[in-house]
Amino acid sequence: MHILTLATLFPNSARPNFGIFVERQTAALAARDGVEVTVISPQTVPPWPLSRHHRYRTIATLPEHQSWHGLDVYRPRFLHIPGIGVHWQPRLLARAVLPLVRRLHRERPFDLIDAEFFYPDGPAARIIAHALGLPYSVKARGADVHHWGQAPHTREMVVQAGRDANGLLAVSSALKAHMVALGLPADNITVHYTGCDQQRFAPQDGTALRAELGITGTMLICVGALIARKRQNLIIETLAILPDATLVLAGAGDAEASYRALAMRLGVSDRVIFAGSLPHDDLPRWLSAADVMVLPSQSEGLANAWVESLACGTPIVISDAGGALELLTIPVAGRIADANPQAIADAVNAVLALQPDPLAVRACVAQFNWDRNADELHRHFQRILGC
């Protein structure tokens, strides 16, 4: 079985945490006997002079072909104009990638195309698959369907890519229901929960890190990009109701400046630590040190940060987004809170009052591992290929 994995969401040396769950899933699949995977991770590049922006200069330095943590990865560039022309992305991506795919397909034929994000990967995979006469699968992860499946200029492409696919994956049952509501066939959608490195993400003593950070009271942590959809502003506002709590924001993004200004305006800036985008392998000690992980996202599929926090024995307080109800099945795991500071504060206090045993919290996600994830993905591809 030779799989072409098409993934705009995939780590590189400039963004080592970007889509790391796609990398881990792909590596686990590639480790299966009889499976070969080639990854194509297209990189957007705007026209000059926008291409001189530091964000895109780093892309220009990436090798176009390399072995990345044991995976064979190609990174072709395709044109993108930031802020406009989003509806052109699938065609531009497919046009840039097709010559490479044709060459690789001649050298070692692919059996199936695996698109790891619904937009622009899904519609682009549809174009490439039709050109080569191959079956294709698309995985939905959350915002890729919630946003691009609703946006007027991209909705039709998302739906068409989903309807024509030979198989679809969704990271939660809730996301599958959303896809069906968009008009995608329910019998073609398989729920495919994420994995987690259960050896790396495990409870550990966080005393030293808390001392290093100068935290003596409650430690809250939020793991996620600092963007409007994650709504970290609500957690900052919650600090006014939790006077002994300190919040660690583990992530980076466009909203950081506004979040810093909000913390200053509310007089809680001394209790908000902007930790930046932490190395993924360093996350377990930060999660273990925290009392609660809080993530009041507007939309999610089933966030890896939820699973990783629970695996570290740290309960979570999250919004009713995506697969939240599928994960929080017992009280020690955490609470689902309405999207307002008082509700979040009440949920945090309720979790703290339980004094949950980290091992009991961890047991909630024992089934989330990359071996199980890879086995299910392998079976999904076998069904499509009839083998």
NORLINPE-V842029 format. One record per residue. N is the residue number from 1. RES is the residue in one letter. SS is DSSP state (A for helix, B for strand, O for the rest). Layout:
BEGIN
n->N res->RES ss->SS
n->N res->RES ss->SS
END
This chain:
BEGIN
n->1 res->M ss->O
n->2 res->H ss->B
n->3 res->I ss->B
n->4 res->L ss->B
n->5 res->T ss->B
n->6 res->L ss->B
n->7 res->A ss->O
n->8 res->T ss->O
n->9 res->L ss->O
n->10 res->F ss->O
n->11 res->P ss->O
n->12 res->N ss->O
n->13 res->S ss->O
n->14 res->A ss->O
n->15 res->R ss->O
n->16 res->P ss->O
n->17 res->N ss->O
n->18 res->F ss->O
n->19 res->G ss->O
n->20 res->I ss->A
n->21 res->F ss->A
n->22 res->V ss->A
n->23 res->E ss->A
n->24 res->R ss->A
n->25 res->Q ss->A
n->26 res->T ss->A
n->27 res->A ss->A
n->28 res->A ss->A
n->29 res->L ss->A
n->30 res->A ss->A
n->31 res->A ss->O
n->32 res->R ss->O
n->33 res->D ss->O
n->34 res->G ss->O
n->35 res->V ss->O
n->36 res->E ss->B
n->37 res->V ss->B
n->38 res->T ss->B
n->39 res->V ss->B
n->40 res->I ss->B
n->41 res->S ss->O
n->42 res->P ss->O
n->43 res->Q ss->B
n->44 res->T ss->B
n->45 res->V ss->B
n->46 res->P ss->O
n->47 res->P ss->O
n->48 res->W ss->O
n->49 res->P ss->O
n->50 res->L ss->A
n->51 res->S ss->A
n->52 res->R ss->A
n->53 res->H ss->O
n->54 res->H ss->A
n->55 res->R ss->A
n->56 res->Y ss->A
n->57 res->R ss->A
n->58 res->T ss->A
n->59 res->I ss->A
n->60 res->A ss->A
n->61 res->T ss->O
n->62 res->L ss->O
n->63 res->P ss->O
n->64 res->E ss->O
n->65 res->H ss->B
n->66 res->Q ss->B
n->67 res->S ss->B
n->68 res->W ss->B
n->69 res->H ss->O
n->70 res->G ss->O
n->71 res->L ss->B
n->72 res->D ss->B
n->73 res->V ss->B
n->74 res->Y ss->B
n->75 res->R ss->O
n->76 res->P ss->O
n->77 res->R ss->B
n->78 res->F ss->B
n->79 res->L ss->B
n->80 res->H ss->O
n->81 res->I ss->O
n->82 res->P ss->O
n->83 res->G ss->O
n->84 res->I ss->O
n->85 res->G ss->O
n->86 res->V ss->A
n->87 res->H ss->A
n->88 res->W ss->A
n->89 res->Q ss->A
n->90 res->P ss->A
n->91 res->R ss->A
n->92 res->L ss->A
n->93 res->L ss->A
n->94 res->A ss->A
n->95 res->R ss->A
n->96 res->A ss->A
n->97 res->V ss->A
n->98 res->L ss->A
n->99 res->P ss->A
n->100 res->L ss->A
n->101 res->V ss->A
n->102 res->R ss->A
n->103 res->R ss->A
n->104 res->L ss->A
n->105 res->H ss->A
n->106 res->R ss->A
n->107 res->E ss->A
n->108 res->R ss->O
n->109 res->P ss->O
n->110 res->F ss->O
n->111 res->D ss->O
n->112 res->L ss->B
n->113 res->I ss->B
n->114 res->D ss->B
n->115 res->A ss->B
n->116 res->E ss->O
n->117 res->F ss->O
n->118 res->F ss->A
n->119 res->Y ss->A
n->120 res->P ss->A
n->121 res->D ss->A
n->122 res->G ss->A
n->123 res->P ss->A
n->124 res->A ss->A
n->125 res->A ss->A
n->126 res->R ss->A
n->127 res->I ss->A
n->128 res->I ss->A
n->129 res->A ss->A
n->130 res->H ss->A
n->131 res->A ss->A
n->132 res->L ss->A
n->133 res->G ss->O
n->134 res->L ss->O
n->135 res->P ss->B
n->136 res->Y ss->B
n->137 res->S ss->B
n->138 res->V ss->B
n->139 res->K ss->B
n->140 res->A ss->B
n->141 res->R ss->O
n->142 res->G ss->O
n->143 res->A ss->A
n->144 res->D ss->A
n->145 res->V ss->A
n->146 res->H ss->A
n->147 res->H ss->O
n->148 res->W ss->O
n->149 res->G ss->O
n->150 res->Q ss->O
n->151 res->A ss->O
n->152 res->P ss->O
n->153 res->H ss->O
n->154 res->T ss->O
n->155 res->R ss->A
n->156 res->E ss->A
n->157 res->M ss->A
n->158 res->V ss->A
n->159 res->V ss->A
n->160 res->Q ss->A
n->161 res->A ss->A
n->162 res->G ss->A
n->163 res->R ss->A
n->164 res->D ss->A
n->165 res->A ss->O
n->166 res->N ss->O
n->167 res->G ss->B
n->168 res->L ss->B
n->169 res->L ss->B
n->170 res->A ss->B
n->171 res->V ss->O
n->172 res->S ss->O
n->173 res->S ss->A
n->174 res->A ss->A
n->175 res->L ss->A
n->176 res->K ss->A
n->177 res->A ss->A
n->178 res->H ss->A
n->179 res->M ss->A
n->180 res->V ss->A
n->181 res->A ss->A
n->182 res->L ss->O
n->183 res->G ss->O
n->184 res->L ss->O
n->185 res->P ss->O
n->186 res->A ss->A
n->187 res->D ss->A
n->188 res->N ss->A
n->189 res->I ss->B
n->190 res->T ss->B
n->191 res->V ss->B
n->192 res->H ss->O
n->193 res->Y ss->O
n->194 res->T ss->O
n->195 res->G ss->O
n->196 res->C ss->O
n->197 res->D ss->O
n->198 res->Q ss->O
n->199 res->Q ss->O
n->200 res->R ss->O
n->201 res->F ss->O
n->202 res->A ss->O
n->203 res->P ss->O
n->204 res->Q ss->O
n->205 res->D ss->O
n->206 res->G ss->O
n->207 res->T ss->A
n->208 res->A ss->A
n->209 res->L ss->A
n->210 res->R ss->A
n->211 res->A ss->A
n->212 res->E ss->A
n->213 res->L ss->A
n->214 res->G ss->O
n->215 res->I ss->O
n->216 res->T ss->O
n->217 res->G ss->O
n->218 res->T ss->B
n->219 res->M ss->B
n->220 res->L ss->B
n->221 res->I ss->B
n->222 res->C ss->B
n->223 res->V ss->B
n->224 res->G ss->O
n->225 res->A ss->O
n->226 res->L ss->O
n->227 res->I ss->O
n->228 res->A ss->A
n->229 res->R ss->A
n->230 res->K ss->A
n->231 res->R ss->O
n->232 res->Q ss->A
n->233 res->N ss->A
n->234 res->L ss->A
n->235 res->I ss->A
n->236 res->I ss->A
n->237 res->E ss->A
n->238 res->T ss->A
n->239 res->L ss->O
n->240 res->A ss->O
n->241 res->I ss->O
n->242 res->L ss->O
n->243 res->P ss->O
n->244 res->D ss->O
n->245 res->A ss->B
n->246 res->T ss->B
n->247 res->L ss->B
n->248 res->V ss->B
n->249 res->L ss->B
n->250 res->A ss->B
n->251 res->G ss->O
n->252 res->A ss->O
n->253 res->G ss->O
n->254 res->D ss->O
n->255 res->A ss->O
n->256 res->E ss->A
n->257 res->A ss->A
n->258 res->S ss->A
n->259 res->Y ss->A
n->260 res->R ss->A
n->261 res->A ss->A
n->262 res->L ss->A
n->263 res->A ss->A
n->264 res->M ss->A
n->265 res->R ss->A
n->266 res->L ss->A
n->267 res->G ss->O
n->268 res->V ss->O
n->269 res->S ss->A
n->270 res->D ss->A
n->271 res->R ss->A
n->272 res->V ss->B
n->273 res->I ss->B
n->274 res->F ss->B
n->275 res->A ss->O
n->276 res->G ss->O
n->277 res->S ss->O
n->278 res->L ss->O
n->279 res->P ss->O
n->280 res->H ss->A
n->281 res->D ss->A
n->282 res->D ss->A
n->283 res->L ss->A
n->284 res->P ss->A
n->285 res->R ss->A
n->286 res->W ss->A
n->287 res->L ss->A
n->288 res->S ss->A
n->289 res->A ss->A
n->290 res->A ss->O
n->291 res->D ss->O
n->292 res->V ss->B
n->293 res->M ss->B
n->294 res->V ss->B
n->295 res->L ss->B
n->296 res->P ss->O
n->297 res->S ss->O
n->298 res->Q ss->O
n->299 res->S ss->O
n->300 res->E ss->O
n->301 res->G ss->O
n->302 res->L ss->O
n->303 res->A ss->O
n->304 res->N ss->A
n->305 res->A ss->A
n->306 res->W ss->A
n->307 res->V ss->A
n->308 res->E ss->A
n->309 res->S ss->A
n->310 res->L ss->A
n->311 res->A ss->A
n->312 res->C ss->O
n->313 res->G ss->O
n->314 res->T ss->O
n->315 res->P ss->B
n->316 res->I ss->B
n->317 res->V ss->B
n->318 res->I ss->B
n->319 res->S ss->O
n->320 res->D ss->O
n->321 res->A ss->O
n->322 res->G ss->O
n->323 res->G ss->O
n->324 res->A ss->A
n->325 res->L ss->A
n->326 res->E ss->A
n->327 res->L ss->A
n->328 res->L ss->O
n->329 res->T ss->O
n->330 res->I ss->O
n->331 res->P ss->A
n->332 res->V ss->A
n->333 res->A ss->A
n->334 res->G ss->B
n->335 res->R ss->B
n->336 res->I ss->B
n->337 res->A ss->O
n->338 res->D ss->O
n->339 res->A ss->O
n->340 res->N ss->O
n->341 res->P ss->A
n->342 res->Q ss->A
n->343 res->A ss->A
n->344 res->I ss->A
n->345 res->A ss->A
n->346 res->D ss->A
n->347 res->A ss->A
n->348 res->V ss->A
n->349 res->N ss->A
n->350 res->A ss->A
n->351 res->V ss->A
n->352 res->L ss->A
n->353 res->A ss->A
n->354 res->L ss->A
n->355 res->Q ss->O
n->356 res->P ss->O
n->357 res->D ss->O
n->358 res->P ss->A
n->359 res->L ss->A
n->360 res->A ss->A
n->361 res->V ss->A
n->362 res->R ss->A
n->363 res->A ss->A
n->364 res->C ss->O
n->365 res->V ss->O
n->366 res->A ss->O
n->367 res->Q ss->O
n->368 res->F ss->O
n->369 res->N ss->O
n->370 res->W ss->A
n->371 res->D ss->A
n->372 res->R ss->A
n->373 res->N ss->A
n->374 res->A ss->A
n->375 res->D ss->A
n->376 res->E ss->A
n->377 res->L ss->A
n->378 res->H ss->A
n->379 res->R ss->A
n->380 res->H ss->A
n->381 res->F ss->A
n->382 res->Q ss->A
n->383 res->R ss->A
n->384 res->I ss->A
n->385 res->L ss->A
n->386 res->G ss->O
n->387 res->C ss->O
END
